[in-house]
Amino acid sequence: MNIAIVRAFIALRKFVAQYGDIIEQLQDLKERIGNHDAQLNQIYEAI
């Protein structure tokens, strides 16, 4: 097997691993923002 092909697959695997971490972080941020929106709506209704 050509060494360039092996290197390409290794780079692809690293990219996929990093992409998965980014998706997880975005989901965490989405949950936080959703909670903040709900809290802000309660404040606006109280005012």
N, CA, C and O of each residue as an XYZ file, in Angstrom:
188
protein
N       0.859     -1.173      0.000
C       0.000      0.000      0.000
C       0.910      1.243      0.000
O       1.939      1.273      0.675
N       0.525      2.218     -0.735
C       1.306      3.440     -0.859
C       1.266      4.238      0.442
O       0.211      4.372      1.061
N       2.416      4.764      0.852
C       2.511      5.517      2.106
C       1.661      6.790      2.070
O       1.158      7.226      3.105
N       1.499      7.381      0.897
C       0.668      8.587      0.777
C      -0.792      8.274      1.083
O      -1.499      9.087      1.679
N      -1.235      7.094      0.671
C      -2.622      6.703      0.943
C      -2.820      6.494      2.436
O      -3.831      6.912      3.000
N      -1.860      5.850      3.068
C      -1.953      5.624      4.509
C      -1.984      6.955      5.249
O      -2.784      7.141      6.166
N      -1.121      7.874      4.855
C      -1.088      9.203      5.489
C      -2.404      9.940      5.293
O      -2.869     10.632      6.199
N      -3.005      9.799      4.124
C      -4.284     10.456      3.841
C      -5.373      9.905      4.761
O      -6.182     10.670      5.286
N      -5.404      8.589      4.961
C      -6.410      8.005      5.842
C      -6.190      8.402      7.297
O      -7.151      8.607      8.038
N      -4.932      8.511      7.706
C      -4.638      8.954      9.075
C      -5.110     10.386      9.273
O      -5.713     10.707     10.297
N      -4.838     11.252      8.290
C      -5.279     12.645      8.376
C      -6.804     12.724      8.403
O      -7.371     13.533      9.137
N      -7.463     11.895      7.614
C      -8.927     11.877      7.580
C      -9.489     11.429      8.926
O     -10.472     11.995      9.403
N      -8.882     10.431      9.537
C      -9.339      9.949     10.840
C      -9.184     11.030     11.908
O     -10.064     11.192     12.753
N      -8.077     11.770     11.880
C      -7.875     12.862     12.833
C      -8.918     13.957     12.628
O      -9.446     14.511     13.592
N      -9.209     14.262     11.368
C     -10.203     15.288     11.064
C     -11.574     14.895     11.590
O     -12.281     15.718     12.171
N     -11.945     13.641     11.386
C     -13.252     13.164     11.846
C     -13.333     13.221     13.370
O     -14.376     13.580     13.917
N     -12.263     12.878     14.051
C     -12.246     12.926     15.513
C     -12.430     14.356     16.001
O     -13.178     14.594     16.949
N     -11.760     15.306     15.370
C     -11.895     16.708     15.757
C     -13.297     17.215     15.447
O     -13.864     17.981     16.226
N     -13.857     16.798     14.325
C     -15.195     17.219     13.925
C     -16.227     16.745     14.946
O     -17.166     17.475     15.265
N     -16.057     15.539     15.452
C     -16.966     15.007     16.466
C     -16.920     15.835     17.739
O     -17.953     16.074     18.364
N     -15.725     16.273     18.128
C     -15.592     17.118     19.311
C     -16.301     18.454     19.110
O     -16.947     18.962     20.027
N     -16.182     19.014     17.929
C     -16.823     20.302     17.627
C     -18.342     20.157     17.691
O     -19.026     21.030     18.225
N     -18.863     19.077     17.157
C     -20.310     18.850     17.198
C     -20.793     18.748     18.634
O     -21.841     19.295     18.978
N     -20.040     18.051     19.472
C     -20.418     17.914     20.877
C     -20.426     19.271     21.579
O     -21.328     19.559     22.367
N     -19.435     20.096     21.298
C     -19.371     21.421     21.907
C     -20.524     22.297     21.432
O     -21.091     23.053     22.221
N     -20.874     22.206     20.160
C     -21.996     22.988     19.636
C     -23.316     22.571     20.274
O     -24.172     23.416     20.539
N     -23.483     21.286     20.521
C     -24.705     20.812     21.168
C     -24.789     21.333     22.600
O     -25.868     21.700     23.066
N     -23.657     21.366     23.297
C     -23.642     21.921     24.652
C     -24.028     23.397     24.640
O     -24.807     23.848     25.479
N     -23.480     24.144     23.686
C     -23.819     25.569     23.585
C     -25.293     25.762     23.249
O     -25.937     26.673     23.769
N     -25.822     24.912     22.388
C     -27.229     25.009     22.010
C     -28.129     24.805     23.232
O     -29.127     25.508     23.392
N     -27.780     23.853     24.084
C     -28.564     23.613     25.293
C     -28.491     24.812     26.234
O     -29.501     25.202     26.821
N     -27.320     25.391     26.380
C     -27.172     26.559     27.256
C     -27.996     27.739     26.750
O     -28.670     28.419     27.524
N     -27.932     27.970     25.448
C     -28.664     29.090     24.868
C     -30.165     28.876     25.029
O     -30.905     29.817     25.317
N     -30.609     27.640     24.843
C     -32.023     27.325     25.011
C     -32.487     27.621     26.427
O     -33.580     28.148     26.629
N     -31.661     27.283     27.404
C     -32.009     27.562     28.796
C     -32.036     29.064     29.062
O     -32.911     29.554     29.776
N     -31.095     29.782     28.497
C     -31.050     31.230     28.700
C     -32.261     31.903     28.067
O     -32.824     32.839     28.636
N     -32.659     31.431     26.902
C     -33.835     32.001     26.245
C     -35.081     31.820     27.109
O     -35.897     32.732     27.237
N     -35.214     30.651     27.691
C     -36.374     30.387     28.543
C     -36.346     31.294     29.769
O     -37.383     31.813     30.181
N     -35.183     31.485     30.345
C     -35.063     32.346     31.516
C     -35.357     33.805     31.160
O     -36.016     34.514     31.920
N     -34.868     34.245     30.011
C     -35.137     35.620     29.589
C     -36.625     35.834     29.331
O     -37.163     36.889     29.666
N     -37.289     34.857     28.746
C     -38.727     34.974     28.511
C     -39.486     35.102     29.817
O     -40.455     35.857     29.897
N     -39.062     34.374     30.847
C     -39.708     34.475     32.148
C     -39.502     35.873     32.743
O     -40.414     36.429     33.355
N     -38.323     36.429     32.566
C     -38.034     37.785     33.072
C     -38.898     38.791     32.342
O     -39.478     39.679     32.968
N     -38.994     38.668     31.030
C     -39.811     39.611     30.257
C     -41.283     39.540     30.650
O     -41.961     40.565     30.723
N     -41.769     38.339     30.900
C     -43.155     38.176     31.301
C     -43.387     38.773     32.691
O     -44.452     39.331     32.954
N     -42.412     38.661     33.565
C     -42.546     39.217     34.915
C     -42.571     40.744     34.878
O     -43.242     41.386     35.685
N     -41.841     41.306     33.942
C     -41.799     42.779     33.829
C     -43.101     43.243     33.208
O     -43.298     44.443     33.013
